[in-house]
Amino acid sequence: MYSSQNKTNNIVFALYNTDRTVFRFNQIALLSGEQNFQSLSNKINYAVRTGKLLNPRKGIYTKPEYSKEEMACLVYVPSYISLEYVLQKAGVIFQYDSSYTVISYISRMVEIDNQSYRFRKIKATALSCTDGILRHSKHINMASAERAFLDLLYLEKDYYFDNLNPLNKSTINKLLPVYQSEALKQRVKMLFNNG
């Protein structure tokens, strides 16, 4: 029993020694060096039962204190935080929404630990382009304000923006080709001509 508990502690130690707070099973295998997946599964389950790790969603494990932004980027991969969440932080929209809004390959509303994560699907060519997406510490992918603005305008053609001043028009023009949309170019032009 002691030997098994010691090996579980080694896995937990490996996870606590990284700046990540949210993990998938395969990431735990890589970080711990454990090659026997059944044994690893047993050790992870023991760590969850003893409270050293949490399992807030099937296939996802976390440290007891984890980053919700990191969670948002790991529920569906590939994905990046964008839309209203980023635009609120940038002061482009003023309406408060506590949801994490994420661009991904699928549209879903997910609730994890009483926190809402809203995933919006965008075409694959735009999703796979990393222009305007910043990689923050702790493995968080987040759109710049300009990319979030274009994502939202691409998905919601009649969206009302409270304040366009924080946005860099030059950066927006550089990012427009990502969407391959003439209609989006026209909407952007109209917004900035009227603003």
C-alpha angles and dihedrals in degrees: 000000000000091000092052091047090049091053090049089051089052090056092047089047090052090051094046090051092064128075090233117103100182124056143179119215094257091052090053089050091053095045095046097040089226110151100180102084095193091052091046091050090052092049093048091049089051091050089051092048091051093047097245090117132023127220103203094162133020109277094009124100129185143185111254089260110043139169114255089203089056089049090052090057095048105047092078120014127237098038143123135199111256144125120059095356093060095037092053090053091048094050094243094120125029103196108107118229120171093204122107106234116209137182114223144140091273138049113230142136110224129183119203122173091345092306121118121223116189115199120196124195120231128179115281096244091057093042093052094049111092097195108128094012115117123206106219127191117285091039097287118154112203132173120237113246089259093052091046089050091053092044091054095043089048091053098036111034095185098043115143116227117200100205127014094177096095091058123094107226093200091056090048091053090050091051097046095087089062089075098045089213125136090188090057091051090053093048091051092048091049093048094051094042090052094040 
